[in-house]
Amino acid sequence: MKQRILIIGSGFAGMWAAVSAARLAHLQGNTTLEIAVLAPQPELRVRPRFYEANVASLTADLQPLFAELDVRFIAGHAERIDAGENGVWYKTSAGEASFLTYDRLIVASGSHLHHFGIQGIAEHGFDIDQLETAQRLEDHLNALPNQPDSAARNTVVVCGGGFTGIELATELPARLHALLGEETKTKVVVVERGSVIGGRYSEELRNEIVNASAALGVEWILNAAVEVVDAAGVTLQDGTRIESSTVVWTAGVKASPLGENLTAERDALGRFIVTPELQIPGYNNIFATGDMAHAKTDDVGNTALMTCQHAIQLGKFAGHNAAASLLGAPSLPYQQVNYVTCLDLGAWGAVYTEGWDQQIKLVREEAKKLKIAITNELIYPPKANREVAFAAADPLAKFV
Ligand SMILES: Cc1cc2nc3c(=O)[nH]c(=O)nc-3n(C[C@H](O)[C@H](O)[C@H](O)COP(=O)(O)OP(=O)(O)OC[C@H]3O[C@@H](n4cnc5c(N)ncnc54)[C@H](O)[C@@H]3O)c2cc1C
């Protein structure tokens, strides 16, 4: 009887886990392993690009790749892991409850934006966290020209000045002018809790964010917290009022709640604290990966971030190790020493840094070219060709 590796999620981590497990089975000459991916759609949704326009195009069909590698795709939404029975309860796309057993389980169900219970944000706010919500924002922006001209119509408030908030805010001036006309006085305001712009980044990188914001006319309100969002705008905790038809929440991400019933430690972001092999301690046949895994990247104290840069590599290691544990092959402790940052800064350009201390290597047009190469090519699925996909899925092959 075939043994099954069940992977929950077809994002960066889940997709690469499947390819990597298939690669090891191929290398071992094994044909008795079933690799199955359970996810709502057989597609990779390219979340790092959701600040861009034309969001519906930002998906990649995984069916040709899975067919080429004999990866089984099951359409559904996992509801509960039953570790005692080695199985997963899920809802099929028809809404029926179903159960699937596994010999090894890889939890790659990603993350979701967290609203922190801010009043009015769910009803009146927008976000770019998932394809559907980014589409809702795009539809709303495209409909702004139908509203009467007003300061509120022409103002977008971006709540949160982290990576996503910065990329969206610096992209928006050009998008708003294209929609509302070059003559229209538009305004993009970032509301940020911290006391400096880009406070989580190196000083060099912060300076470029400041330069880009100034050049593009993006305003920042620092030391500020959102109190309430309503249909006409946002009120901050100090009473400041900003009239705006478009308030976008970007601050705070939490790992998927899947696996909450497992007796396992999670970090403040809801990620499982995993072993070097990416197993959930106490559950030798369950692995967590991508945004679901809190994993050490090196021996000097760095930890994987919730980025696709880490999710891709975490996926390759999880797939390899799950397959290795069934095939009697050596496992590979997860390691990812290199770390780069490539931050899009809209019409101003981009900044590319290397290392955890974020030393700038490229700025403006040069960095922008690299950003486009990363987000339009590097992070997309490999070609549906065994040789190409398996070479790319080697956990030890150079990535960045
Ligand atoms: C706007 C935005 C900008 C970003 N920019 C960058 C960037 O510039 N650089 C960078 O490195 N990272 C960036 N990220 C982060 C990056 O997108 C994530 O870290 C990455 O997507 C994580 O990959 P993942 O496979 O763990 O999860 P995801 O990509 O979220 O995939 C999760 C998968 O699990 C499926 N799933 C979820 N729940 C279930 C369930 N219960 N049952 C079955 N399937 C389920 C989903 O449908 C999906 O297929 C950005 C994210 C956002 C939202």
The ligand as an SDF file (V2000), in Angstrom:
LIG
                    3D

 53 58  0  0  0  0  0  0  0  0999 V2000
    0.7470   42.2400    0.6010 C   0  0  0  0  0  0  0  0  0  0  0  0
    1.8740   41.3000    0.9290 C   0  0  0  0  0  0  0  0  0  0  0  0
    3.1570   41.6100    0.5320 C   0  0  0  0  0  0  0  0  0  0  0  0
    4.2180   40.7560    0.8100 C   0  0  0  0  0  0  0  0  0  0  0  0
    5.4650   41.0800    0.3670 N   0  0  0  0  0  0  0  0  0  0  0  0
    6.4720   40.2070    0.5220 C   0  0  0  0  0  0  0  0  0  0  0  0
    7.7640   40.4630   -0.0340 C   0  0  0  0  0  0  0  0  0  0  0  0
    7.9830   41.5030   -0.6650 O   0  0  0  0  0  0  0  0  0  0  0  0
    8.7290   39.5470    0.1460 N   0  0  0  0  0  0  0  0  0  0  0  0
    8.5060   38.3830    0.8120 C   0  0  0  0  0  0  0  0  0  0  0  0
    9.4250   37.5610    0.9270 O   0  0  0  0  0  0  0  0  0  0  0  0
    7.3020   38.1030    1.3800 N   0  0  0  0  0  0  0  0  0  0  0  0
    6.2780   38.9830    1.2490 C   0  0  0  0  0  0  0  0  0  0  0  0
    5.0520   38.7040    1.7750 N   0  0  0  0  0  0  0  0  0  0  0  0
    4.8860   37.5160    2.6200 C   0  0  0  0  0  0  0  0  0  0  0  0
    4.6580   36.2510    1.8180 C   0  0  0  0  0  0  0  0  0  0  0  0
    3.6190   36.4180    0.8850 O   0  0  0  0  0  0  0  0  0  0  0  0
    4.3200   35.1120    2.7750 C   0  0  0  0  0  0  0  0  0  0  0  0
    5.3600   35.0050    3.7290 O   0  0  0  0  0  0  0  0  0  0  0  0
    4.1850   33.8120    2.0020 C   0  0  0  0  0  0  0  0  0  0  0  0
    3.0520   33.8680    1.1670 O   0  0  0  0  0  0  0  0  0  0  0  0
    4.0940   32.6330    2.9510 C   0  0  0  0  0  0  0  0  0  0  0  0
    4.0010   31.4610    2.1970 O   0  0  0  0  0  0  0  0  0  0  0  0
    3.1710   30.2200    2.7720 P   0  0  0  0  0  0  0  0  0  0  0  0
    3.2280   29.1610    1.7390 O   0  0  0  0  0  0  0  0  0  0  0  0
    3.6060   29.9090    4.1440 O   0  0  0  0  0  0  0  0  0  0  0  0
    1.6730   30.7710    2.9180 O   0  0  0  0  0  0  0  0  0  0  0  0
    0.6830   31.3180    1.8140 P   0  0  0  0  0  0  0  0  0  0  0  0
    1.3860   31.8440    0.6420 O   0  0  0  0  0  0  0  0  0  0  0  0
   -0.2520   32.2000    2.5550 O   0  0  0  0  0  0  0  0  0  0  0  0
   -0.1040   30.0120    1.3510 O   0  0  0  0  0  0  0  0  0  0  0  0
   -0.9710   29.3440    2.2260 C   0  0  0  0  0  0  0  0  0  0  0  0
   -1.7050   28.2760    1.4510 C   0  0  0  0  0  0  0  0  0  0  0  0
   -2.5090   27.5200    2.3560 O   0  0  0  0  0  0  0  0  0  0  0  0
   -3.8540   27.4670    1.9010 C   0  0  0  0  0  0  0  0  0  0  0  0
   -4.6750   27.3070    3.0950 N   0  0  0  0  0  0  0  0  0  0  0  0
   -4.8460   28.1710    4.1070 C   0  0  0  0  0  0  0  0  0  0  0  0
   -5.6290   27.6310    5.0600 N   0  0  0  0  0  0  0  0  0  0  0  0
   -5.9430   26.3960    4.6040 C   0  0  0  0  0  0  0  0  0  0  0  0
   -6.7350   25.3200    5.1420 C   0  0  0  0  0  0  0  0  0  0  0  0
   -7.3290   25.4170    6.3080 N   0  0  0  0  0  0  0  0  0  0  0  0
   -6.8530   24.2030    4.4060 N   0  0  0  0  0  0  0  0  0  0  0  0
   -6.2310   24.0730    3.2000 C   0  0  0  0  0  0  0  0  0  0  0  0
   -5.4680   25.0340    2.6610 N   0  0  0  0  0  0  0  0  0  0  0  0
   -5.3360   26.1680    3.3610 C   0  0  0  0  0  0  0  0  0  0  0  0
   -4.0170   28.7570    1.1180 C   0  0  0  0  0  0  0  0  0  0  0  0
   -5.1070   28.6750    0.2350 O   0  0  0  0  0  0  0  0  0  0  0  0
   -2.6690   28.8140    0.4030 C   0  0  0  0  0  0  0  0  0  0  0  0
   -2.6830   27.9320   -0.6840 O   0  0  0  0  0  0  0  0  0  0  0  0
    3.9680   39.5510    1.5260 C   0  0  0  0  0  0  0  0  0  0  0  0
    2.6680   39.2290    1.9170 C   0  0  0  0  0  0  0  0  0  0  0  0
    1.6310   40.0900    1.6330 C   0  0  0  0  0  0  0  0  0  0  0  0
    0.2300   39.7230    2.0600 C   0  0  0  0  0  0  0  0  0  0  0  0
  1  2  1  0
  2  3  1  0
  2 52  2  0
  3  4  2  0
  4  5  1  0
  4 50  1  0
  5  6  2  0
  6  7  1  0
  6 13  1  0
  7  8  2  0
  7  9  1  0
  9 10  1  0
 10 11  2  0
 10 12  1  0
 12 13  2  0
 13 14  1  0
 14 15  1  0
 14 50  1  0
 15 16  1  0
 16 17  1  0
 16 18  1  0
 18 19  1  0
 18 20  1  0
 20 21  1  0
 20 22  1  0
 22 23  1  0
 23 24  1  0
 24 25  2  0
 24 26  1  0
 24 27  1  0
 27 28  1  0
 28 29  2  0
 28 30  1  0
 28 31  1  0
 31 32  1  0
 32 33  1  0
 33 34  1  0
 33 48  1  0
 34 35  1  0
 35 36  1  0
 35 46  1  0
 36 37  1  0
 36 45  1  0
 37 38  2  0
 38 39  1  0
 39 40  1  0
 39 45  2  0
 40 41  1  0
 40 42  2  0
 42 43  1  0
 43 44  2  0
 44 45  1  0
 46 47  1  0
 46 48  1  0
 48 49  1  0
 50 51  2  0
 51 52  1  0
 52 53  1  0
M  END
$$$$
